[in-house]
Amino acid sequence: MSEKIIEIENLSKLYRLGDIGTGSLKNDVQRWWAKLRGKEDPFMKVGAENDRSKKGQSDYVWSLKDISFSINKGDALGIIGKNGAGKSTLLKLLSRVTAPTQGQIKIKGRVASLLEVGTGFHPDLTGLENIFLNGAIMGMTKSEIKAKLEEIVEFSGIAAYIDTPIKRYSTGMRVRLGFAVAAHLDSEILIVDEVLAVGDSVFQKKCIDKMTKVRSEGRTILFVSHQLSAVKSLCKTGVVLENGKLRFQGDIDGALAYYATTNNSIKGQELKLGDLDRHQSVGQIKFERIVFENYPVNFGETIKFKLILQTQDHETLFSDIDMAVNINDRNKSCIVHCANKFLGKNFSHTDDQMEYHFEIENNLKPGYYYMTLFLRSKDVIQDWIEDQIILEIQGSNPYGYHSNGLIQGNVLPGFNISQVNSKVLL
Ligand SMILES: Nc1ncnc2c1ncn2[C@@H]1O[C@H](COP(=O)(O)OP(=O)(O)OP(=O)(O)O)[C@@H](O)[C@H]1O
C-alpha cells in the first residue's frame, strides 16, 4: 500500500476581507492579542457566506471549507480551480505560511515551496543570502546548501545579480530564483504555485522538465497552474476546488474532465466541445456542443441530450456514419454503449450542421461517469473525444452505501438516437 505523506482533515480557512477594525478600540486590542498568541479571531463569524458569485453579507470569506484528502508519497498532484477557488490558500496552509482556522494537516517530510512571488524571500538580502536563508529554514546545513549552490544559481539564470538585494529584482527574476531554490533544496515535498504565469516559454519548459525530474526521484509534488496542459503532463492525480470546497479528487484526467465540464461549461445544460482534446481524427465533421435536457441527470431519469455537429468541409457529403456514445465508469471501463449500428439506422451527414438526439435508459448509480463521443464516416474517424466529459448522476442511492454491484450500467441499455437537420442560421 502506498504511504501517505500528507493528510488533510476537515481543513478550513476563514479570511477577513480587508483589514477593517471591529469598531471599538477594546475589540481591536482583543483581536490583536489573539493574533499575537496564534489564536482565532474572537470576532470571527463562523458560518459566513462563501458564494463568491454573489455579494456576501459578511466581511468574512471561507477561503477553504472542510477539505479532507490525503496525498501519497511520490504523487504529483495538480490542484485545479477557477480564480479565488482556494488553491493558493491550500498551498499556503501546507507550507505553514498561514494557520488553519479549523481542521488539521499532517505532513511527513520537509516541504520546499514556491508560493506567491516574494513569499519566503527577504527583500533586503541578496539573492545569495536568500538561498542560504531558505535552506536554513528548511533545516539544511551551510555545507549542504553550498553543495547545491552552483546548480541553483545556474538554473535561475541570474548569476549576474546574485549579489544584488532581491528588492531590486524584477518579478520574473524573483520567480526564477524562487523556483530554483525550491526545486533544488533537499525536500520530500515540492509545492509550486503558478510558476508558469511569469517567465518566458524557455523558462516554463525548464521548470516542467525539472519538476518531471523531481517526480522521477520519488519526491512528492503539489502543483497549481492555470495551464492545464502543463498540469496534465506533470501530474498523475488531481483535485478540483470550487468556492473553497473540494469538488473532485482522482486521477488527473478525471480532475481535468470534471473541471472542463463544470468550468467550460455546462452553462445551463450545455457544454462546448470545441476546445477539448481529440484522439487521432480528421475533423471534417466535429462535435461542437452537447446539450442535456436536464443536468445533472437524476438517478433513474432517462439521459436525454443532443450532440450538435458542424461540418468543416461544406462540399462533401459524409455517409455511412458510425455515431457512438460511451458512458464509462471511473476506471474508464465502458458500461453503456449506444451506437446507431445497433439500431439498424443509417445516417448521412447532409448539412453544415446536424444534430443527433440521444435518449438512454438510466440505471447508473449516483456519481460521476466519463463520456466518450465517437464519429466515423466510411471508416475514416472524423472526431473522437475520449473520457473528457463528465456525466453526473445525482440523487440518493436507494440501496444506501452498500449498493456496489447492484446498480450498474448495461453495455446495451434501451436507447434511441435520431438525426435532425438544423440549418446554420448565420
Ligand atoms: N489574505 C487574505 N485576506 C483576505 N481574503 C483572502 C486572503 N487570501 C485569500 N483570500 C480570499 O480567499 C479566497 C481564495 O483565494 P485563493 O488566493 O486561495 O484562490 P486561488 O484559487 O489561488 O485563486 P487564483 O487562481 O486567482 O490565484 C478568495 O476569495 C480570496 O479573496
Ligand as a Chemical Component Dictionary entry (heavy atoms), coordinates in Angstrom:
data_LIG
# 
_chem_comp.id                   LIG 
_chem_comp.type                 NON-POLYMER 
_chem_comp.pdbx_formal_charge   0 
_chem_comp.three_letter_code    LIG 
# 
loop_
_chem_comp_atom.comp_id 
_chem_comp_atom.atom_id 
_chem_comp_atom.alt_atom_id 
_chem_comp_atom.type_symbol 
_chem_comp_atom.charge 
_chem_comp_atom.model_Cartn_x 
_chem_comp_atom.model_Cartn_y 
_chem_comp_atom.model_Cartn_z 
_chem_comp_atom.pdbx_ordinal 
LIG N1  N1  N 0 -5.009  37.245 2.912  1  
LIG C1  C1  C 0 -6.282  37.217 2.557  2  
LIG N2  N2  N 0 -7.174  38.068 3.119  3  
LIG C2  C2  C 0 -8.478  38.033 2.780  4  
LIG N3  N3  N 0 -9.008  37.175 1.867  5  
LIG C3  C3  C 0 -8.168  36.321 1.266  6  
LIG C4  C4  C 0 -6.768  36.292 1.566  7  
LIG N4  N4  N 0 -6.192  35.318 0.817  8  
LIG C5  C5  C 0 -7.182  34.771 0.080  9  
LIG N5  N5  N 0 -8.371  35.367 0.347  10 
LIG C6  C6  C 0 -9.666  35.039 -0.249 11 
LIG O1  O1  O 0 -9.805  33.625 -0.258 12 
LIG C7  C7  C 0 -10.380 33.189 -1.483 13 
LIG C8  C8  C 0 -9.477  32.153 -2.141 14 
LIG O2  O2  O 0 -8.274  32.778 -2.554 15 
LIG P1  P1  P 0 -7.035  31.998 -3.157 16 
LIG O3  O3  O 0 -5.976  33.013 -3.451 17 
LIG O4  O4  O 0 -6.673  30.862 -2.295 18 
LIG O5  O5  O 0 -7.648  31.448 -4.523 19 
LIG P2  P2  P 0 -6.907  30.818 -5.793 20 
LIG O6  O6  O 0 -7.696  29.620 -6.167 21 
LIG O7  O7  O 0 -5.463  30.639 -5.528 22 
LIG O8  O8  O 0 -7.128  31.940 -6.901 23 
LIG P3  P3  P 0 -6.192  32.407 -8.145 24 
LIG O9  O9  O 0 -6.299  31.351 -9.186 25 
LIG O10 O10 O 0 -6.829  33.684 -8.568 26 
LIG O11 O11 O 0 -4.810  32.580 -7.608 27 
LIG C9  C9  C 0 -10.625 34.445 -2.325 28 
LIG O12 O12 O 0 -11.970 34.812 -2.171 29 
LIG C10 C10 C 0 -9.709  35.465 -1.711 30 
LIG O13 O13 O 0 -10.263 36.743 -1.838 31 
# 
loop_
_chem_comp_bond.comp_id 
_chem_comp_bond.atom_id_1 
_chem_comp_bond.atom_id_2 
_chem_comp_bond.value_order 
_chem_comp_bond.pdbx_ordinal 
LIG N1  C1  SING 1  
LIG C1  N2  SING 2  
LIG C1  C4  DOUB 3  
LIG N2  C2  DOUB 4  
LIG C2  N3  SING 5  
LIG N3  C3  DOUB 6  
LIG C3  C4  SING 7  
LIG C3  N5  SING 8  
LIG C4  N4  SING 9  
LIG N4  C5  DOUB 10 
LIG C5  N5  SING 11 
LIG N5  C6  SING 12 
LIG C6  O1  SING 13 
LIG C6  C10 SING 14 
LIG O1  C7  SING 15 
LIG C7  C8  SING 16 
LIG C7  C9  SING 17 
LIG C8  O2  SING 18 
LIG O2  P1  SING 19 
LIG P1  O3  DOUB 20 
LIG P1  O4  SING 21 
LIG P1  O5  SING 22 
LIG O5  P2  SING 23 
LIG P2  O6  DOUB 24 
LIG P2  O7  SING 25 
LIG P2  O8  SING 26 
LIG O8  P3  SING 27 
LIG P3  O9  DOUB 28 
LIG P3  O10 SING 29 
LIG P3  O11 SING 30 
LIG C9  O12 SING 31 
LIG C9  C10 SING 32 
LIG C10 O13 SING 33 
# 
